[in-house]
Amino acid sequence: MNTSTIFKGVCCIAAVCFISNTAHGQILKKLGKRAQKAAERTVERRVEKETQEKTDEVLDSVLEP
């Protein structure tokens, strides 16, 4: 094998590693955003539920003497 072939092989391996790391980074970024949105939805639902319960309690206490 000559030096040119070895150099081309090393360049190809380096390119694959770089592309692979970039792809993994993008996947992790997407997963992070999904997890963040899921957590936000969970908190919003919880707040909405608790607000509704408190509102119901207040309305019941006002309407019932």
Jmol script that loads the backbone (N, CA, C; Angstrom):
load data "model"
ATOM      1  N   MET A   1       0.846  -1.176   0.000  1.00  0.00           N
ATOM      2  CA  MET A   1       0.000   0.000   0.000  1.00  0.00           C
ATOM      3  C   MET A   1       0.887   1.233   0.000  1.00  0.00           C
ATOM      4  N   ASN A   2       0.490   2.160  -0.799  1.00  0.00           N
ATOM      5  CA  ASN A   2       1.282   3.375  -0.836  1.00  0.00           C
ATOM      6  C   ASN A   2       0.711   4.419   0.130  1.00  0.00           C
ATOM      7  N   THR A   3       1.439   5.479   0.313  1.00  0.00           N
ATOM      8  CA  THR A   3       1.079   6.521   1.271  1.00  0.00           C
ATOM      9  C   THR A   3      -0.228   7.200   0.891  1.00  0.00           C
ATOM     10  N   SER A   4      -0.480   7.372  -0.363  1.00  0.00           N
ATOM     11  CA  SER A   4      -1.704   8.034  -0.830  1.00  0.00           C
ATOM     12  C   SER A   4      -2.945   7.230  -0.438  1.00  0.00           C
ATOM     13  N   THR A   5      -2.898   5.927  -0.588  1.00  0.00           N
ATOM     14  CA  THR A   5      -4.027   5.072  -0.235  1.00  0.00           C
ATOM     15  C   THR A   5      -4.278   5.102   1.271  1.00  0.00           C
ATOM     16  N   ILE A   6      -3.231   5.056   2.042  1.00  0.00           N
ATOM     17  CA  ILE A   6      -3.360   5.103   3.499  1.00  0.00           C
ATOM     18  C   ILE A   6      -3.951   6.455   3.925  1.00  0.00           C
ATOM     19  N   PHE A   7      -3.466   7.528   3.319  1.00  0.00           N
ATOM     20  CA  PHE A   7      -3.968   8.864   3.647  1.00  0.00           C
ATOM     21  C   PHE A   7      -5.458   8.983   3.312  1.00  0.00           C
ATOM     22  N   LYS A   8      -5.859   8.466   2.171  1.00  0.00           N
ATOM     23  CA  LYS A   8      -7.273   8.495   1.779  1.00  0.00           C
ATOM     24  C   LYS A   8      -8.126   7.698   2.771  1.00  0.00           C
ATOM     25  N   GLY A   9      -7.613   6.570   3.195  1.00  0.00           N
ATOM     26  CA  GLY A   9      -8.340   5.747   4.159  1.00  0.00           C
ATOM     27  C   GLY A   9      -8.509   6.453   5.492  1.00  0.00           C
ATOM     28  N   VAL A  10      -7.452   7.076   5.952  1.00  0.00           N
ATOM     29  CA  VAL A  10      -7.513   7.813   7.218  1.00  0.00           C
ATOM     30  C   VAL A  10      -8.489   8.982   7.099  1.00  0.00           C
ATOM     31  N   CYS A  11      -8.477   9.670   5.969  1.00  0.00           N
ATOM     32  CA  CYS A  11      -9.407  10.792   5.757  1.00  0.00           C
ATOM     33  C   CYS A  11     -10.850  10.300   5.754  1.00  0.00           C
ATOM     34  N   CYS A  12     -11.092   9.175   5.121  1.00  0.00           N
ATOM     35  CA  CYS A  12     -12.447   8.616   5.093  1.00  0.00           C
ATOM     36  C   CYS A  12     -12.912   8.244   6.501  1.00  0.00           C
ATOM     37  N   ILE A  13     -12.051   7.619   7.262  1.00  0.00           N
ATOM     38  CA  ILE A  13     -12.402   7.241   8.639  1.00  0.00           C
ATOM     39  C   ILE A  13     -12.673   8.493   9.478  1.00  0.00           C
ATOM     40  N   ALA A  14     -11.843   9.515   9.322  1.00  0.00           N
ATOM     41  CA  ALA A  14     -12.040  10.762  10.068  1.00  0.00           C
ATOM     42  C   ALA A  14     -13.365  11.423   9.687  1.00  0.00           C
ATOM     43  N   ALA A  15     -13.696  11.408   8.389  1.00  0.00           N
ATOM     44  CA  ALA A  15     -14.951  12.006   7.936  1.00  0.00           C
ATOM     45  C   ALA A  15     -16.154  11.263   8.504  1.00  0.00           C
ATOM     46  N   VAL A  16     -16.091   9.946   8.517  1.00  0.00           N
ATOM     47  CA  VAL A  16     -17.191   9.145   9.068  1.00  0.00           C
ATOM     48  C   VAL A  16     -17.353   9.423  10.559  1.00  0.00           C
ATOM     49  N   CYS A  17     -16.259   9.497  11.274  1.00  0.00           N
ATOM     50  CA  CYS A  17     -16.325   9.797  12.714  1.00  0.00           C
ATOM     51  C   CYS A  17     -16.915  11.174  12.962  1.00  0.00           C
ATOM     52  N   PHE A  18     -16.525  12.164  12.177  1.00  0.00           N
ATOM     53  CA  PHE A  18     -17.040  13.524  12.338  1.00  0.00           C
ATOM     54  C   PHE A  18     -18.531  13.572  12.054  1.00  0.00           C
ATOM     55  N   ILE A  19     -18.956  12.960  10.959  1.00  0.00           N
ATOM     56  CA  ILE A  19     -20.375  12.951  10.592  1.00  0.00           C
ATOM     57  C   ILE A  19     -21.179  12.200  11.654  1.00  0.00           C
ATOM     58  N   SER A  20     -20.637  11.115  12.149  1.00  0.00           N
ATOM     59  CA  SER A  20     -21.316  10.325  13.171  1.00  0.00           C
ATOM     60  C   SER A  20     -21.513  11.140  14.445  1.00  0.00           C
ATOM     61  N   ASN A  21     -20.479  11.859  14.879  1.00  0.00           N
ATOM     62  CA  ASN A  21     -20.587  12.683  16.083  1.00  0.00           C
ATOM     63  C   ASN A  21     -21.591  13.811  15.887  1.00  0.00           C
ATOM     64  N   THR A  22     -21.607  14.398  14.704  1.00  0.00           N
ATOM     65  CA  THR A  22     -22.559  15.467  14.418  1.00  0.00           C
ATOM     66  C   THR A  22     -23.976  14.922  14.458  1.00  0.00           C
ATOM     67  N   ALA A  23     -24.183  13.761  13.876  1.00  0.00           N
ATOM     68  CA  ALA A  23     -25.519  13.153  13.868  1.00  0.00           C
ATOM     69  C   ALA A  23     -25.961  12.822  15.289  1.00  0.00           C
ATOM     70  N   HIS A  24     -25.060  12.285  16.106  1.00  0.00           N
ATOM     71  CA  HIS A  24     -25.400  11.980  17.492  1.00  0.00           C
ATOM     72  C   HIS A  24     -25.768  13.249  18.256  1.00  0.00           C
ATOM     73  N   GLY A  25     -25.040  14.307  17.998  1.00  0.00           N
ATOM     74  CA  GLY A  25     -25.328  15.584  18.652  1.00  0.00           C
ATOM     75  C   GLY A  25     -26.709  16.095  18.285  1.00  0.00           C
ATOM     76  N   GLN A  26     -27.070  15.967  17.011  1.00  0.00           N
ATOM     77  CA  GLN A  26     -28.388  16.420  16.564  1.00  0.00           C
ATOM     78  C   GLN A  26     -29.487  15.567  17.185  1.00  0.00           C
ATOM     79  N   ILE A  27     -29.259  14.276  17.267  1.00  0.00           N
ATOM     80  CA  ILE A  27     -30.253  13.376  17.866  1.00  0.00           C
ATOM     81  C   ILE A  27     -30.431  13.708  19.343  1.00  0.00           C
ATOM     82  N   LEU A  28     -29.327  13.912  20.049  1.00  0.00           N
ATOM     83  CA  LEU A  28     -29.415  14.244  21.469  1.00  0.00           C
ATOM     84  C   LEU A  28     -30.101  15.591  21.679  1.00  0.00           C
ATOM     85  N   LYS A  29     -29.847  16.529  20.790  1.00  0.00           N
ATOM     86  CA  LYS A  29     -30.488  17.837  20.892  1.00  0.00           C
ATOM     87  C   LYS A  29     -32.003  17.707  20.714  1.00  0.00           C
ATOM     88  N   LYS A  30     -32.416  16.901  19.730  1.00  0.00           N
ATOM     89  CA  LYS A  30     -33.841  16.673  19.498  1.00  0.00           C
ATOM     90  C   LYS A  30     -34.488  15.999  20.705  1.00  0.00           C
ATOM     91  N   LEU A  31     -33.820  14.989  21.247  1.00  0.00           N
ATOM     92  CA  LEU A  31     -34.353  14.293  22.419  1.00  0.00           C
ATOM     93  C   LEU A  31     -34.465  15.230  23.610  1.00  0.00           C
ATOM     94  N   GLY A  32     -33.492  16.085  23.763  1.00  0.00           N
ATOM     95  CA  GLY A  32     -33.524  17.059  24.852  1.00  0.00           C
ATOM     96  C   GLY A  32     -34.705  18.006  24.724  1.00  0.00           C
ATOM     97  N   LYS A  33     -34.964  18.469  23.505  1.00  0.00           N
ATOM     98  CA  LYS A  33     -36.106  19.358  23.279  1.00  0.00           C
ATOM     99  C   LYS A  33     -37.422  18.639  23.550  1.00  0.00           C
ATOM    100  N   ARG A  34     -37.512  17.395  23.124  1.00  0.00           N
ATOM    101  CA  ARG A  34     -38.741  16.622  23.375  1.00  0.00           C
ATOM    102  C   ARG A  34     -38.966  16.419  24.866  1.00  0.00           C
ATOM    103  N   ALA A  35     -37.907  16.107  25.570  1.00  0.00           N
ATOM    104  CA  ALA A  35     -38.022  15.905  27.013  1.00  0.00           C
ATOM    105  C   ALA A  35     -38.432  17.202  27.709  1.00  0.00           C
ATOM    106  N   GLN A  36     -37.872  18.310  27.263  1.00  0.00           N
ATOM    107  CA  GLN A  36     -38.211  19.605  27.851  1.00  0.00           C
ATOM    108  C   GLN A  36     -39.683  19.930  27.607  1.00  0.00           C
ATOM    109  N   LYS A  37     -40.154  19.709  26.389  1.00  0.00           N
ATOM    110  CA  LYS A  37     -41.557  19.977  26.074  1.00  0.00           C
ATOM    111  C   LYS A  37     -42.488  19.064  26.867  1.00  0.00           C
ATOM    112  N   ALA A  38     -42.103  17.817  27.025  1.00  0.00           N
ATOM    113  CA  ALA A  38     -42.926  16.878  27.796  1.00  0.00           C
ATOM    114  C   ALA A  38     -43.006  17.326  29.258  1.00  0.00           C
ATOM    115  N   ALA A  39     -41.902  17.772  29.804  1.00  0.00           N
ATOM    116  CA  ALA A  39     -41.897  18.252  31.190  1.00  0.00           C
ATOM    117  C   ALA A  39     -42.760  19.502  31.326  1.00  0.00           C
ATOM    118  N   GLU A  40     -42.680  20.391  30.354  1.00  0.00           N
ATOM    119  CA  GLU A  40     -43.504  21.604  30.389  1.00  0.00           C
ATOM    120  C   GLU A  40     -44.989  21.258  30.320  1.00  0.00           C
ATOM    121  N   ARG A  41     -45.344  20.311  29.454  1.00  0.00           N
ATOM    122  CA  ARG A  41     -46.751  19.896  29.356  1.00  0.00           C
ATOM    123  C   ARG A  41     -47.236  19.297  30.664  1.00  0.00           C
ATOM    124  N   THR A  42     -46.393  18.496  31.296  1.00  0.00           N
ATOM    125  CA  THR A  42     -46.757  17.880  32.566  1.00  0.00           C
ATOM    126  C   THR A  42     -47.012  18.942  33.630  1.00  0.00           C
ATOM    127  N   VAL A  43     -46.134  19.927  33.711  1.00  0.00           N
ATOM    128  CA  VAL A  43     -46.298  20.992  34.697  1.00  0.00           C
ATOM    129  C   VAL A  43     -47.562  21.795  34.390  1.00  0.00           C
ATOM    130  N   GLU A  44     -47.790  22.108  33.121  1.00  0.00           N
ATOM    131  CA  GLU A  44     -48.986  22.863  32.744  1.00  0.00           C
ATOM    132  C   GLU A  44     -50.259  22.112  33.124  1.00  0.00           C
ATOM    133  N   ARG A  45     -50.281  20.812  32.863  1.00  0.00           N
ATOM    134  CA  ARG A  45     -51.460  20.017  33.216  1.00  0.00           C
ATOM    135  C   ARG A  45     -51.684  20.010  34.724  1.00  0.00           C
ATOM    136  N   ARG A  46     -50.610  19.870  35.472  1.00  0.00           N
ATOM    137  CA  ARG A  46     -50.709  19.830  36.927  1.00  0.00           C
ATOM    138  C   ARG A  46     -51.240  21.161  37.467  1.00  0.00           C
ATOM    139  N   VAL A  47     -50.701  22.255  36.950  1.00  0.00           N
ATOM    140  CA  VAL A  47     -51.147  23.578  37.389  1.00  0.00           C
ATOM    141  C   VAL A  47     -52.612  23.781  37.020  1.00  0.00           C
ATOM    142  N   GLU A  48     -52.987  23.386  35.819  1.00  0.00           N
ATOM    143  CA  GLU A  48     -54.372  23.524  35.379  1.00  0.00           C
ATOM    144  C   GLU A  48     -55.314  22.710  36.280  1.00  0.00           C
ATOM    145  N   LYS A  49     -54.912  21.495  36.604  1.00  0.00           N
ATOM    146  CA  LYS A  49     -55.726  20.631  37.457  1.00  0.00           C
ATOM    147  C   LYS A  49     -55.905  21.236  38.841  1.00  0.00           C
ATOM    148  N   GLU A  50     -54.802  21.690  39.431  1.00  0.00           N
ATOM    149  CA  GLU A  50     -54.877  22.272  40.767  1.00  0.00           C
ATOM    150  C   GLU A  50     -55.679  23.568  40.770  1.00  0.00           C
ATOM    151  N   THR A  51     -55.522  24.377  39.736  1.00  0.00           N
ATOM    152  CA  THR A  51     -56.288  25.615  39.625  1.00  0.00           C
ATOM    153  C   THR A  51     -57.770  25.312  39.516  1.00  0.00           C
ATOM    154  N   GLN A  52     -58.114  24.327  38.710  1.00  0.00           N
ATOM    155  CA  GLN A  52     -59.511  23.945  38.554  1.00  0.00           C
ATOM    156  C   GLN A  52     -60.094  23.435  39.871  1.00  0.00           C
ATOM    157  N   GLU A  53     -59.335  22.641  40.593  1.00  0.00           N
ATOM    158  CA  GLU A  53     -59.806  22.127  41.884  1.00  0.00           C
ATOM    159  C   GLU A  53     -60.043  23.264  42.875  1.00  0.00           C
ATOM    160  N   LYS A  54     -59.106  24.199  42.958  1.00  0.00           N
ATOM    161  CA  LYS A  54     -59.254  25.333  43.882  1.00  0.00           C
ATOM    162  C   LYS A  54     -60.437  26.212  43.474  1.00  0.00           C
ATOM    163  N   THR A  55     -60.606  26.418  42.177  1.00  0.00           N
ATOM    164  CA  THR A  55     -61.728  27.222  41.687  1.00  0.00           C
ATOM    165  C   THR A  55     -63.043  26.554  42.039  1.00  0.00           C
ATOM    166  N   ASP A  56     -63.106  25.259  41.842  1.00  0.00           N
ATOM    167  CA  ASP A  56     -64.324  24.513  42.193  1.00  0.00           C
ATOM    168  C   ASP A  56     -64.627  24.635  43.682  1.00  0.00           C
ATOM    169  N   GLU A  57     -63.598  24.523  44.519  1.00  0.00           N
ATOM    170  CA  GLU A  57     -63.793  24.638  45.964  1.00  0.00           C
ATOM    171  C   GLU A  57     -64.333  26.011  46.343  1.00  0.00           C
ATOM    172  N   VAL A  58     -63.756  27.060  45.751  1.00  0.00           N
ATOM    173  CA  VAL A  58     -64.189  28.419  46.063  1.00  0.00           C
ATOM    174  C   VAL A  58     -65.625  28.632  45.597  1.00  0.00           C
ATOM    175  N   LEU A  59     -65.929  28.195  44.390  1.00  0.00           N
ATOM    176  CA  LEU A  59     -67.296  28.356  43.884  1.00  0.00           C
ATOM    177  C   LEU A  59     -68.298  27.583  44.735  1.00  0.00           C
ATOM    178  N   ASP A  60     -67.943  26.388  45.150  1.00  0.00           N
ATOM    179  CA  ASP A  60     -68.830  25.597  45.999  1.00  0.00           C
ATOM    180  C   ASP A  60     -69.067  26.292  47.342  1.00  0.00           C
ATOM    181  N   SER A  61     -68.009  26.871  47.899  1.00  0.00           N
ATOM    182  CA  SER A  61     -68.156  27.541  49.195  1.00  0.00           C
ATOM    183  C   SER A  61     -68.997  28.815  49.070  1.00  0.00           C
ATOM    184  N   VAL A  62     -68.927  29.476  47.941  1.00  0.00           N
ATOM    185  CA  VAL A  62     -69.715  30.694  47.723  1.00  0.00           C
ATOM    186  C   VAL A  62     -71.169  30.347  47.473  1.00  0.00           C
ATOM    187  N   LEU A  63     -71.409  29.308  46.696  1.00  0.00           N
ATOM    188  CA  LEU A  63     -72.775  28.940  46.326  1.00  0.00           C
ATOM    189  C   LEU A  63     -73.507  28.193  47.429  1.00  0.00           C
ATOM    190  N   GLU A  64     -72.798  27.496  48.291  1.00  0.00           N
ATOM    191  CA  GLU A  64     -73.422  26.774  49.385  1.00  0.00           C
ATOM    192  C   GLU A  64     -73.291  27.572  50.668  1.00  0.00           C
ATOM    193  N   PRO A  65     -74.434  27.947  51.265  1.00  0.00           N
ATOM    194  CA  PRO A  65     -74.366  28.769  52.485  1.00  0.00           C
ATOM    195  C   PRO A  65     -73.917  28.001  53.701  1.00  0.00           C
TER     196      PRO A  65
END
end "model"
wireframe off; spacefill off
backbone 0.3
color backbone group
